[in-house]
């Protein structure tokens, strides 16, 4: 499986997650035109897509409008606020006009919503896929959700600032070399006019980067050591000291430290990087479009692995995977299911749909997918082509993901604000996992 994954990522590569932002007010479905094209599907049903990526809301709204104009089929897109997707989905699925298309991108979501997922195995959109590797399946082989794009995350680097500080990417090969460079930049921040890291905010718009993406590092290495291939009931926390090393670096070599991080937002961190106030910024490929729109030069951007002091990490690549998985509500009417499946196929085959997907999400596993311009994907490819191992998304196994992450964030906040008690983080991480797993199993 890992060899197959590496090949897939090396060929088509990788990704666009959980970035954040404020959600926009839901738009009403566009009005049906007086006359639809002759080859358009009959507008007998409608589509309601509950989107979980706020940063892609405008793109989805525009695409929905275009589809309605072309076909007469009403398409409503509602975007959940950052870190509120599960809550919003639960509320919306309880309504008579529930979403017909929603996200089901990790094992916890499958545990909660698998019974609502239409088997996509024989659908036209599934037949357009080029890989099955990131799809979620049921016990009898049903295709419950399909991964519609791939993403990568790591540490984004402003190479121009790095060079102004007298350093280069070639120096950074592991945690110790990253720390050496970051420590030097932070020590000279007043002189340089910028610091090492953008703020590691623990506001909900930012904390997912650390309770999810940074937490992937100790999970990945533990699961690799123990050959974990399915959601485990318990974890050991073998590499939590490595997690601590990175967190301490982020929260020390930064202009924003201590208790101020408890309310620091994702927008703050992004702005610091875009405005040239920080060299390093932990985030993913999905952030690329926003950086370019802010005027940053793609030739002066790079993404490096999240180094955490593990032996052999000089051969690590970027963290690659996806939580972007579509599921179709099997409790919707036949007309709405057909309308939704038709819309999905159009998104992954039409000029308008494939262009938007490439721009917003990067590489997509469909036959007609366009090649994205995002330079971070090319860099992810380079790591793989050079023989570096892919750091896969182990956090997809997290039980009751929102509850588990909330406890980890709370413990990180207490530690960072001044208690200095790392054991609370370890408890939230390890014991919290076992508790949430048990609770999920009991709820089945």
C-alpha positions as CSV (number, residue, x, y, z in Angstrom):
1,X,0.0,0.0,0.0
2,X,2.8,2.5,0.9
3,X,4.6,1.7,-2.3
4,X,1.5,2.2,-4.3
5,X,0.8,5.5,-2.4
6,X,4.3,6.7,-3.1
7,X,3.9,6.0,-6.8
8,X,0.5,7.7,-7.0
9,X,1.9,10.8,-5.3
10,X,5.0,10.8,-7.4
11,X,3.0,10.8,-10.6
12,X,0.1,13.0,-9.9
13,X,0.9,14.6,-6.6
14,X,-0.5,15.7,-3.9
15,X,-2.8,17.9,-2.4
16,X,-4.6,21.0,-1.3
17,X,-6.9,20.9,4.1
18,X,-7.9,22.0,6.6
19,X,-7.0,25.5,6.0
20,X,-9.2,28.0,7.7
21,X,-11.1,31.2,7.5
22,X,-14.4,32.7,8.3
23,X,-17.4,31.1,6.5
24,X,-19.6,33.2,4.4
25,X,-23.4,33.5,4.6
26,X,-25.0,30.7,2.5
27,X,-26.2,31.8,-0.9
28,X,-29.6,30.8,-2.2
29,X,-29.6,28.6,-5.2
30,X,-29.4,30.5,-8.4
31,X,-32.6,31.0,-10.2
32,X,-33.5,28.6,-13.0
33,X,-33.0,30.1,-16.4
34,X,-35.9,30.4,-18.7
35,X,-34.5,27.9,-21.1
36,X,-31.8,25.3,-20.4
37,X,-29.5,23.9,-23.1
38,X,-30.9,21.1,-25.1
39,X,-28.4,18.5,-23.8
40,X,-28.8,19.5,-20.2
41,X,-30.1,17.0,-17.7
42,X,-33.7,17.4,-16.7
43,X,-34.0,19.6,-13.6
44,X,-36.1,17.1,-11.6
45,X,-33.9,17.2,-8.5
46,X,-31.6,19.6,-6.7
47,X,-28.1,19.6,-5.1
48,X,-27.2,20.8,-1.6
49,X,-23.5,20.7,-0.9
50,X,-22.3,21.2,2.6
51,X,-18.7,22.4,2.0
52,X,-16.1,22.2,4.8
53,X,-13.4,24.4,3.4
54,X,-14.2,28.1,4.0
55,X,-11.3,29.3,1.8
56,X,-13.0,27.6,-1.2
57,X,-16.5,29.0,-0.5
58,X,-16.4,31.7,-3.2
59,X,-15.1,29.3,-5.8
60,X,-17.9,26.7,-5.0
61,X,-20.6,29.4,-5.1
62,X,-19.5,30.6,-8.5
63,X,-19.3,27.0,-9.9
64,X,-22.7,26.2,-8.5
65,X,-24.1,29.3,-10.2
66,X,-22.5,28.3,-13.5
67,X,-23.9,24.8,-13.4
68,X,-27.4,26.1,-12.6
69,X,-27.2,28.5,-15.5
70,X,-26.2,25.7,-17.9
71,X,-28.5,23.0,-16.7
72,X,-31.4,24.6,-14.8
73,X,-30.6,22.3,-11.8
74,X,-30.6,24.3,-8.5
75,X,-27.3,23.9,-6.6
76,X,-27.0,25.3,-3.1
77,X,-23.6,25.5,-1.4
78,X,-23.4,26.1,2.4
79,X,-20.0,26.4,4.0
80,X,-19.5,25.5,7.6
81,X,-17.3,27.8,9.7
82,X,-13.8,26.6,10.5
83,X,-13.8,23.8,13.1
84,X,-17.6,23.6,13.0
85,X,-18.2,21.1,10.2
86,X,-19.3,18.2,12.4
87,X,-21.6,20.3,14.4
88,X,-23.1,21.9,11.3
89,X,-23.4,18.5,9.5
90,X,-25.2,17.1,12.5
91,X,-27.7,20.0,12.6
92,X,-28.2,20.0,8.8
93,X,-28.7,16.2,8.5
94,X,-31.6,16.4,10.9
95,X,-33.5,18.7,8.6
96,X,-36.0,17.7,6.0
97,X,-33.9,19.4,3.4
98,X,-30.6,17.8,4.4
99,X,-27.4,18.0,2.4
100,X,-27.3,15.7,-0.6
101,X,-23.5,16.0,-0.8
102,X,-21.2,16.2,2.2
103,X,-17.7,15.5,3.6
104,X,-16.7,12.2,5.1
105,X,-12.9,12.3,5.2
106,X,-11.6,10.2,8.1
107,X,-12.5,7.1,10.0
108,X,-14.3,9.0,12.7
109,X,-16.6,10.5,10.1
110,X,-17.2,7.1,8.5
111,X,-18.0,5.7,12.0
112,X,-20.6,8.5,12.5
113,X,-22.1,8.8,9.0
114,X,-21.3,5.6,7.1
115,X,-24.9,4.5,7.3
116,X,-25.9,7.7,5.4
117,X,-23.4,7.2,2.6
118,X,-24.5,6.0,-0.8
119,X,-22.4,3.3,-2.3
120,X,-20.6,5.1,-5.1
121,X,-18.9,2.1,-6.7
122,X,-21.1,2.0,-9.8
123,X,-21.5,5.7,-10.3
124,X,-20.2,7.8,-13.2
125,X,-18.1,10.0,-11.0
126,X,-16.4,7.0,-9.4
127,X,-15.7,5.6,-12.9
128,X,-13.8,8.9,-13.7
129,X,-11.3,8.2,-10.9
130,X,-7.7,7.3,-11.5
131,X,-7.0,5.8,-8.1
132,X,-8.9,4.1,-5.2
133,X,-6.2,4.7,-2.7
134,X,-7.8,7.5,-0.7
135,X,-11.4,6.3,-0.8
136,X,-13.2,5.0,2.3
137,X,-15.0,1.7,2.1
138,X,-17.5,-0.3,4.1
139,X,-17.2,-3.8,5.5
140,X,-18.5,-5.3,2.3
141,X,-16.5,-3.2,-0.1
142,X,-19.0,-0.4,-0.6
143,X,-17.4,2.9,-1.6
144,X,-18.7,5.2,1.1
145,X,-16.7,8.3,0.2
146,X,-14.2,9.3,-2.5
147,X,-11.1,11.5,-2.2
148,X,-11.5,14.3,-4.7
149,X,-8.1,15.9,-4.2
150,X,-4.7,15.4,-2.6
151,X,-2.9,17.7,-0.2
152,X,0.5,18.2,1.4
153,X,1.5,20.2,4.4
154,X,4.8,21.1,6.0
155,X,6.7,24.4,6.8
156,X,6.3,27.1,4.2
157,X,9.4,29.2,3.8
158,X,9.9,32.7,2.5
159,X,13.3,32.0,0.8
160,X,13.9,35.7,0.1
161,X,13.7,36.5,3.9
162,X,15.8,33.4,4.7
163,X,18.5,34.6,2.4
164,X,18.3,38.1,3.8
165,X,19.0,36.6,7.2
166,X,22.1,34.9,5.7
167,X,20.8,31.4,5.4
168,X,19.6,29.0,2.7
169,X,17.3,26.0,2.3
170,X,20.4,23.8,1.8
171,X,21.3,24.3,5.5
172,X,18.0,22.8,6.8
173,X,18.1,19.0,6.7
174,X,16.7,18.0,10.1
175,X,15.3,19.4,13.4
176,X,18.7,20.5,14.7
177,X,19.6,22.5,11.6
178,X,16.1,24.0,11.5
179,X,16.4,25.1,15.1
180,X,19.9,26.5,14.5
181,X,18.6,28.7,11.7
182,X,15.4,29.7,13.5
183,X,17.3,30.5,16.7
184,X,19.6,32.8,14.9
185,X,16.8,34.7,13.1
186,X,14.9,35.1,16.3
187,X,17.9,36.4,18.1
188,X,18.4,39.1,15.4
189,X,14.7,39.8,14.8
190,X,14.9,43.5,15.8
191,X,17.9,44.0,13.4
192,X,16.3,42.0,10.6
193,X,12.8,43.4,10.8
194,X,11.2,39.9,10.8
195,X,11.1,36.8,13.0
196,X,11.5,33.1,12.4
197,X,8.0,31.7,12.8
198,X,4.6,33.2,12.3
199,X,2.4,32.9,15.4
200,X,1.3,29.4,16.4
201,X,-2.2,30.6,17.4
202,X,-4.5,28.4,19.5
203,X,-7.7,30.1,18.5
204,X,-10.0,27.6,16.7
205,X,-9.2,29.2,13.3
206,X,-5.5,28.2,13.8
207,X,-5.3,25.4,16.4
208,X,-6.1,22.6,13.9
209,X,-2.6,23.1,12.5
210,X,-1.2,21.8,15.7
211,X,-3.8,19.4,17.1
212,X,-4.2,17.9,13.7
213,X,-1.2,18.5,11.4
214,X,1.6,18.8,13.9
215,X,0.1,16.0,15.9
216,X,0.5,13.9,12.8
217,X,4.2,13.7,13.3
218,X,4.3,11.6,16.6
219,X,1.4,9.6,15.3
220,X,3.0,8.8,11.9
221,X,6.3,7.6,13.5
222,X,4.6,5.6,16.2
223,X,2.3,3.9,13.6
224,X,5.2,3.3,11.3
225,X,7.1,1.6,14.0
226,X,4.2,-0.5,15.1
227,X,2.9,-1.3,11.6
228,X,-0.5,0.2,12.4
229,X,-2.8,-0.1,9.3
230,X,-6.2,0.6,10.9
231,X,-7.6,2.8,13.7
232,X,-6.0,1.6,17.0
233,X,-7.9,1.5,20.3
234,X,-4.9,3.0,22.1
235,X,-1.7,4.8,21.4
236,X,1.5,4.9,23.3
237,X,2.8,8.5,22.7
238,X,6.3,7.2,21.8
239,X,7.2,10.4,20.0
240,X,5.6,13.0,22.1
241,X,8.9,14.5,23.1
242,X,9.5,15.1,19.5
243,X,6.2,16.9,19.3
244,X,7.2,19.0,22.2
245,X,10.5,20.0,20.5
246,X,8.7,21.4,17.5
247,X,6.0,23.1,19.6
248,X,8.6,24.7,21.8
249,X,10.5,26.0,18.7
250,X,7.3,27.4,17.2
251,X,6.4,29.2,20.4
252,X,9.8,30.5,21.3
253,X,11.3,31.7,18.0
254,X,8.3,33.9,17.2
255,X,7.2,37.5,17.8
256,X,4.0,36.2,19.5
257,X,4.6,34.0,22.5
258,X,3.0,32.8,25.8
259,X,-0.5,33.6,26.7
260,X,-0.9,35.8,23.6
261,X,-1.0,32.6,21.5
262,X,-4.3,31.5,23.2
263,X,-6.2,34.1,21.1
264,X,-4.0,34.4,18.1
265,X,-5.9,33.5,15.0
266,X,-5.2,31.8,11.7
267,X,-5.6,35.1,9.9
268,X,-3.0,36.7,12.1
269,X,-0.5,33.9,11.3
270,X,-1.2,34.1,7.6
271,X,-0.9,37.9,7.6
272,X,2.5,37.8,9.4
273,X,3.9,35.6,6.7
274,X,2.3,37.4,3.8
275,X,3.6,40.8,5.1
276,X,7.1,39.5,5.4
277,X,7.2,39.4,9.2
278,X,8.1,35.8,9.5
279,X,10.3,33.3,7.5
280,X,8.5,30.1,8.5
281,X,4.8,29.3,8.5
282,X,3.4,25.8,9.1
283,X,0.6,25.2,6.6
284,X,-0.3,23.3,3.5
285,X,-0.7,23.4,-0.2
286,X,-4.2,24.9,0.1
287,X,-2.6,28.1,1.3
288,X,-0.8,28.7,-2.0
289,X,-3.6,30.5,-3.8
290,X,-4.0,33.0,-0.9
291,X,-0.2,33.7,-0.8
292,X,-0.1,34.4,-4.5
293,X,-3.2,36.6,-4.3
294,X,-1.4,38.6,-1.6
295,X,1.4,39.3,-4.0
296,X,4.0,36.8,-2.9
297,X,6.4,35.5,-5.6
298,X,6.0,31.8,-6.2
299,X,9.7,31.6,-7.1
300,X,10.5,32.7,-3.5
301,X,8.3,30.2,-1.7
302,X,9.2,26.7,-0.7
303,X,7.7,24.0,1.5
304,X,10.0,21.8,3.7
305,X,9.2,18.8,5.9
306,X,8.2,19.3,9.5
307,X,11.4,18.1,11.2
308,X,11.0,16.9,14.8
309,X,14.3,15.2,15.7
310,X,13.5,11.6,14.6
311,X,16.4,9.5,13.5
312,X,16.7,9.4,9.7
313,X,14.4,12.4,9.2
314,X,16.8,13.9,6.7
315,X,15.1,11.5,4.2
316,X,11.6,12.7,5.1
317,X,9.3,14.2,2.6
318,X,6.2,16.3,3.0
319,X,3.1,15.2,4.9
320,X,0.8,13.9,2.2
321,X,-2.8,12.7,2.2
322,X,-6.4,13.9,2.1
323,X,-9.5,14.5,4.2
324,X,-11.3,15.9,1.2
325,X,-13.8,13.1,0.5
326,X,-17.2,13.4,-1.0
327,X,-20.2,11.3,0.3
328,X,-23.7,11.3,-1.1
329,X,-26.6,11.2,1.2
330,X,-28.5,7.9,0.6
331,X,-31.6,9.3,2.4
332,X,-32.1,12.0,-0.2
333,X,-34.8,11.5,-2.8
334,X,-33.9,9.6,-6.0
335,X,-34.2,12.8,-8.0
336,X,-31.8,14.7,-5.7
337,X,-29.3,11.8,-5.7
338,X,-29.3,11.7,-9.5
339,X,-29.0,15.5,-9.6
340,X,-26.1,15.3,-7.1
341,X,-24.2,12.5,-9.0
342,X,-24.7,14.4,-12.3
343,X,-23.3,17.6,-10.7
344,X,-20.3,15.7,-9.3
345,X,-19.5,14.2,-12.7
346,X,-19.7,17.6,-14.3
347,X,-17.4,19.1,-11.7
348,X,-14.6,16.5,-12.5
349,X,-15.1,16.5,-16.3
350,X,-16.1,20.0,-17.4
351,X,-13.8,22.8,-18.3
352,X,-15.2,25.0,-15.6
353,X,-15.1,22.3,-12.9
354,X,-11.6,21.0,-13.6
355,X,-10.2,24.5,-13.8
356,X,-11.7,25.4,-10.4
357,X,-10.5,22.1,-8.9
358,X,-7.0,22.6,-10.1
359,X,-6.8,26.2,-8.9
360,X,-8.4,25.5,-5.5
361,X,-7.4,22.0,-4.6
362,X,-4.4,21.0,-6.7
363,X,-4.0,17.5,-8.1
364,X,-7.2,15.6,-8.4
365,X,-7.6,11.8,-9.0
366,X,-9.8,12.1,-12.1
367,X,-9.1,11.3,-15.8
368,X,-9.8,14.9,-16.9
369,X,-8.0,16.7,-14.0
370,X,-5.8,19.6,-14.9
371,X,-2.2,20.1,-13.7
372,X,-2.1,22.8,-11.0
373,X,0.3,25.6,-11.0
374,X,0.9,25.3,-7.3
375,X,4.7,25.1,-6.8
376,X,4.3,23.2,-3.5
377,X,3.1,20.2,-5.4
378,X,6.2,20.2,-7.6
379,X,8.3,20.3,-4.4
380,X,6.4,17.4,-2.9
381,X,7.1,15.5,-6.1
382,X,10.8,16.4,-5.9
383,X,11.1,14.9,-2.4
384,X,9.5,11.7,-3.5
385,X,11.5,11.5,-6.8
386,X,14.7,11.9,-4.7
387,X,13.8,8.9,-2.6
388,X,12.5,10.6,0.5
389,X,9.7,8.8,2.3
390,X,6.2,10.2,2.4
391,X,4.9,11.2,5.8
392,X,1.3,9.9,5.4
393,X,-1.7,11.3,7.2
394,X,-1.9,9.2,10.4
395,X,-4.3,11.7,12.0
396,X,-7.1,10.3,9.8
397,X,-7.4,7.5,12.4
398,X,-8.2,9.9,15.2
399,X,-11.4,8.9,17.1
400,X,-14.0,11.6,17.8
401,X,-11.6,13.9,16.1
402,X,-13.1,17.2,17.3
403,X,-13.3,16.2,20.9
404,X,-9.8,14.7,21.0
405,X,-8.3,17.7,19.4
406,X,-10.1,20.1,21.7
407,X,-8.6,18.4,24.7
408,X,-5.1,18.5,23.1
409,X,-5.5,22.2,22.4
410,X,-6.7,22.9,25.9
411,X,-3.6,21.2,27.3
412,X,-1.3,22.9,24.8
413,X,-2.9,26.2,25.9
414,X,-2.2,25.6,29.6
415,X,1.4,24.5,28.9
416,X,2.0,27.5,26.6
417,X,0.4,30.1,28.9
418,X,2.8,29.4,31.6
419,X,2.1,26.2,33.6
420,X,5.0,24.4,31.8
421,X,3.3,21.1,32.5
422,X,3.8,19.0,29.4
423,X,2.4,15.9,31.1
424,X,-1.1,17.3,30.6
425,X,-0.5,17.3,26.9
426,X,0.7,13.7,27.1
427,X,-2.5,12.8,29.0
428,X,-4.8,14.5,26.6
429,X,-3.0,12.8,23.7
430,X,-2.7,9.3,25.0
431,X,-5.5,8.8,27.5
432,X,-7.8,11.1,25.5
433,X,-7.4,8.8,22.5
434,X,-8.4,5.7,24.5
435,X,-11.4,7.5,26.0
436,X,-12.7,8.9,22.7
437,X,-12.2,5.5,21.0
438,X,-14.2,3.8,23.8
439,X,-16.9,6.4,23.6
440,X,-17.2,6.0,19.8
441,X,-17.5,2.2,20.0
442,X,-20.1,2.5,22.8
443,X,-22.2,4.9,20.6
444,X,-22.3,2.4,17.7
